[in-house]
Amino acid sequence: MTLIKKFAWYGSSVAFATVLALALLVTGPAKVANAAALTAVTSFTAPVQAAGLTETWTVTFTPATTVPIGGTITFLFPTSFTTTGVVASGITSSVGYTAASVDVSTNGTIIVTTAGAASGTAAQTVSIAGIVNPTATTTLTSATVPTATAGFAVDTSVDDVTASAGVPQVFNTTATKSPTTSVQADGASTVAVTFTSSNGATLSNTGSAALIYTATTDVGTITSTPTETGDGFTGIVAVTTPVTSVSAASQAAMTAAATLVVTIKAPTTAGTSTVILRATPATGGQAVIIGSTQVTWTAATTQGATASGTLTAAGNVTSIKATGAGNSVVLTATFKDANGNAPIPGGTLTASTTLGTLTANTNGTLNGATVTAGSLPVGGVWNVTLNGNGASGTAAVTVTTGGVSATINIIISGATDTVAVELANVNPGIGAAPVTATTANRVKVTFKDSLGNIVAGQAATLTVVESGSGITFVDAAGTATTTATDAAAAADATTRGGTAPTGTDGIAYAYFTIPSTATAGTVYTIKATQGTKSATATLTVAGAVSTVSVASDPSNPAAAGVSTVTVTALDALGNPAQDRSTLTVAVSAGAVANCSATITAGKGTCTFVAPGTAQSVNATAVVTSGSTVKTGSTTIAVGGAVTPTPGGPGTFAAAPSFGTGNVGSAVFQGGTIEQLVAAVTAAGGTSVWVQDSNGTWRSYNTLATGSAAFVNNGFNTAFAAGFGVQAVFVVR
């Protein structure tokens, strides 16, 4: 009867418990049931043992009986490994036999049929290439007899010894770097490499009393002592001079929250650093890589002398307080050479302010208004803090290096002296409430000191003077409040459509709601108070539109001329109709442009562009308040054709109003065709439409040149004499 003896791996002395394991370590007790059948300990090792790596694994074992030529040796790995890529040519032995064939049809099982020589019974090693390590943190199961699940076992066709598998573990660890991008090889820049365990449990270092961790880099240097977070290190060797290797010891038990941070200083030539963390039992043994990453160093940009500089305030603040909270701001000076790169470092820095005091954030000592700060750092960026010291006014801060200065003005404000209140709507309707993405029903409070400087970071209590008003207030996020504040006002730009206060511009916002029980015609007074300072603004509750009137100014514009059409909407009490009532205007001839979309304070306007011939034009306005719709009209007497008098500045009275489309109306203030074309081009237009004395609209294409210019012949003929004041439409 053939005896089949099985050999299992005896665990490494490093059953190492670490929160910093990127590599995989395999450990376990001796798997021996019949000690007499084993003459040596079986081991499974690989050069790196890093998670996810494809490696050559070496298995050491001692057969109790010679495996003849043609016999089989089976190597069992946990199924978390990938073994299906192993080939016969990738298998070698220390005693001369080769692999005639290999069966890897079952993952985790490698069956080798021997050739060339018998195995003998001496200790021997077999190297197996092409094995892919597990990629995730894994705890393997145990079994009475080694299996592909338990793994790390050897089975020959002539030996039979039962054994028990240990519980080896596979750990992952992340090795991250900051910055993550490539860094210049300037001999000064640094990259922080952080090794962090991904295992969630507390690990016990059963392999030895402690582990020694060693971090190395093959390019660049380690110039500072590594730092740790969490629990686990009993000592980190201090770094006092640049080195390429640094070590730290661990205690017997470490938490998975621990990290180790190693800072690598750039070399002076381009290349790649491989930063590796290894673990070794304090009692001695094999060093195992548990984490690694690579840092790419690019050729350093040639640095020139300082040529330009900017000085900016943190958060783009424009003011600070003279005393108390909010009386300082960090300013960042950034200098560049003529090519826009960081300049040559080391030049003397000076910083000065005309008001307040300065504090250096990095190098140099600042103890007054004008000081020598230190030297320009690598990268050309330096920070300084401006502090209020009780006086109010404008602080002009200047930072200078290499003859180049950067300046910024920061307002230092005193205590609030005046409070001003402004309402976005003074004629809100019954039940009117704030509207998302608009400034409707907004209360704006502005704070200034005795010198007229804005006072930042302020708030005011809002009340309604008249009792029982039912008016309520909310902040920009819609939360009920009784305070106008800039603390959360950044939401104003996104949710209310306004310009968000920065917290340093002396503006605070809130929004009001008129109750549905309010009565049209009622006047309410909103009061903003801060300490002994206060201000008020009034509003009148408006009813729905009741009457609409339309007027043109002038009432008899010339043919092809322009006039302003004003629409007045009143409620039943004769007061301005409720704000945000919608407005539309139509004319029977000519055209209208730049019309108000809604009624504000009872008014809305349009620009009327008269037709080119004398006639009566009917202008009709429609105003809608909720379900109430009212109309009004007027007749505009357009005069006879007027021959424009050439001359004028040759510009638009105001930039064309494009709105959301590509056609904008404008008033040309008179001039030649060439001047009109220049004005259109400057406004971003590609063509312009103008009405001639016969009422015909003619266009000029500014892009038509050379042989294509004939398309403008009709326009050139019609307006050869030039233009007086003329309404036009610009197409962009």
C-alpha positions, 0 to 999 in steps of 0.5 A, a space after each residue: 500500500 502506497 503511503 502518501 505523506 503531506 507536509 505543511 508549512 511551519 510559520 515564520 517567526 514573524 507572525 507580525 501584528 502591525 497597522 502598517 502592513 501593505 505587504 502580506 505576512 504568512 504565519 502559523 504554528 507548526 502543522 505536524 501530527 507525526 513529528 518523526 516523518 518531518 526532518 525540517 520545517 516547511 516554509 513559504 516565502 517571496 521576496 516582497 510579499 506585497 498585496 496584489 504583486 505577482 511574485 516567485 514564491 519559494 517553498 522549503 520542505 523535506 520529503 520523508 521518502 524520495 519522490 521518483 521521476 514521474 512522481 508528483 509534488 502538490 503545492 497548496 496555496 489559499 484560494 485568495 492567491 491566483 495560481 492559474 498562471 504558473 507554467 512548467 518553465 517557471 518551476 525550479 528545484 534545488 536538487 536538480 529535478 524539473 517540471 515535466 508538466 504542471 496542472 493548475 486547473 484548480 486555483 490554489 493547487 499546483 501539481 508538478 510532475 517531476 522529471 530529470 531526477 528523483 527528489 531525495 530526502 534532503 531538505 530542498 526548495 522549489 521556486 514557483 514563478 507567476 503567483 499573484 498575491 491576494 489584494 485584500 485584507 484576509 483571514 484564512 480558515 484552519 483545517 485538520 488536513 491542509 487544503 487549498 482553502 487553508 493553504 501553505 501545504 505540500 503533498 507528494 505522491 509517496 508521503 502521507 503525514 497528516 498536519 493541521 493548518 495554522 491561521 495565516 493572515 494577509 494585510 493591506 496598507 495604503 501608502 499615500 503621498 502629498 502632494 500626489 503629483 510630480 514634484 520639482 527636483 529643486 533640492 528643497 521641495 518635500 513630499 510626505 509619505 503616509 503609511 496607514 493600515 486598512 485592517 480594522 482590528 487591533 493586532 497582537 504582535 505574537 511573533 516577537 515582543 516588538 517590531 522594528 520598522 525601517 523607512 528608506 528612500 533610494 533617491 532624495 533624503 529624509 531630513 526630518 524625524 518621522 511622525 506618528 498618529 494613533 498608538 503603537 510606537 515606543 520610539 522613533 529615531 530622531 533625524 538630525 542630518 539628511 539620511 536615506 534610512 530611518 527606523 522606529 520601534 513598535 510595542 507588542 500590540 498596536 492599533 489599526 489607527 496608527 500611521 507613520 509619516 516620512 518626509 522626503 526632500 527632493 534631489 537636485 536631478 530628475 528621477 524617481 524615489 522608491 520609498 519603502 517601509 520594512 518590518 523586522 522582528 526585534 529578536 531578529 529575522 527576515 525584514 519584510 516590505 509592508 508598504 511602498 510608493 514612488 515619488 516622481 521628481 521632474 527637472 526643476 524649472 530654471 529660476 530667474 530674478 523676482 519680476 512680479 508679485 501679488 498680495 492677497 487676503 485670505 477669503 478675499 476679505 476687504 476689511 477687519 476690525 480694529 479690536 476684538 474678534 475678527 481683527 486680523 487677516 492672513 495675507 499671502 505674498 506670491 512672487 514670480 520671475 519673468 517667465 511666471 515661475 517661482 523666483 530664485 529664493 533667499 532674497 531679503 523680504 521686507 513688509 510694512 503697513 500704514 496702519 495696524 501691525 504685522 506678524 510673520 507666519 513663517 520666517 522673520 520677526 515682525 514687531 512693528 509697522 515696518 520690519 525686515 521679515 526674513 528671506 524669500 522662501 523656495 516657491 516664492 510664497 510668504 505669509 504675513 498677518 495684518 492685525 488691527 490695533 485700535 485705530 481705524 482707517 485704511 491699511 496699505 500693506 506692502 511686501 518687497 523683495 528683490 526690488 519688487 513690491 506687492 501691495 493690498 489695501 485693507 480697511 480697519 474699521 472701528 465700532 459701528 457708528 451708523 446702521 442703514 436699512 434698505 428693502 428690495 421691495 417697498 410695495 409687497 403684496 398680501 402674503 408676499 414671501 421670499 422667492 428662491 433665486 431672487 432678491 425678493 423681500 430682502 432686508 439689507 443692513 449696512 454697518 459703518 464706523 464714524 469715518 464711513 468705513 464698513 464694519 465687518 462681521 456685524 448683525 442687527 436685530 430686526 423688528 416691526 415697529 407696528 404691533 401685530 403686523 404678522 411679518 416674519 423673517 428668515 435667513 438666506 437658507 429659509 430658516 426663521 430668524 429675528 437677526 440680519 447677519 452675514 454669518 451664513 450669507 454665502 448662501 445668498 448668491 446660490 439660493 437668492 440670486 443676490 451677491 453673497 456678502 463675504 463676511 467682511 463687506 459690512 452687509 447683513 441680509 434677512 428676508 421678510 414675509 407679509 401675512 395673508 391676513 394683511 390689509 392693502 394700504 397698511 404701512 409697516 416700519 422695519 427696524 434694524 438695531 445694533 446696540 444703541 444704533 438703529 435705522 428704519 425702512 417702510 413698506 406699504 402692503 399693496 393690492 392686486 393691480 386695478 388700473 394700468 396707464 401708459 405714457 410715451 416720452 416724447 409722445 410724438 417721436 420722429 419716424 425711426 426715432 425712440 421714446 420711453 414708454 412708462 407703465 403705471 400700475 395702481 391697486 384699488 386704493 390708488 397706491 402702487 400695485 404689488 411688486 413683482 406683478 408681471 408686465 408685457 408691452 406690445 405696439 402696433 408698429 415699430 418695436 419695443 426693447 429693454 422692457 421691465 419684466 415686472 412692476 416695481 414701486 408701481 412702475 415699468 418701462 420699455 424703449 419704443 423704436 418708432 417705425 420709419 414713416 409717420 403714423 399713429 401707433 397703439 401701445 398696449 400694456 398688460 399687468 398681471 397680479 396673481 389671477 388679476 389681469 389688467 390692461 392699459 394703452 396709449 396712442 403714440 403719434 409718430 412724426 414724419 421722416 426726419 433726415 438724420 443729421 450726420 455727426 455725433 460721437 460715433 458711440 452707443 449711449 450705453 452698451 447693447 442690452 442683449 439679455 439672454 439672447 443674441 440680439 440687443 437694442 442700443 441707441 447710436 448717438 450719431 456719426 458715420 457708417 464707419 463709426 457705427 461699424 466700429 461701435 458694433 464690433 467693439 460691443 461684440 456684434 457681427 451685424 447691425 439692423 437700422 431702420 431707414 426713412 421709408 421704414 425699411 430695416 436694413 442690415 450691415 454685416 461687419 464680417 463681410 469684407 473683400 468680394 463679399 462686401 457687396 451685401 452691404 451696398 444697400 445699407 451704404 446707399 441708404 445711410 450714405 449721409 450718416 446718422 443722427 441719434 438712431 435706435 439700432 439692433 445689434 446681433 452678436 
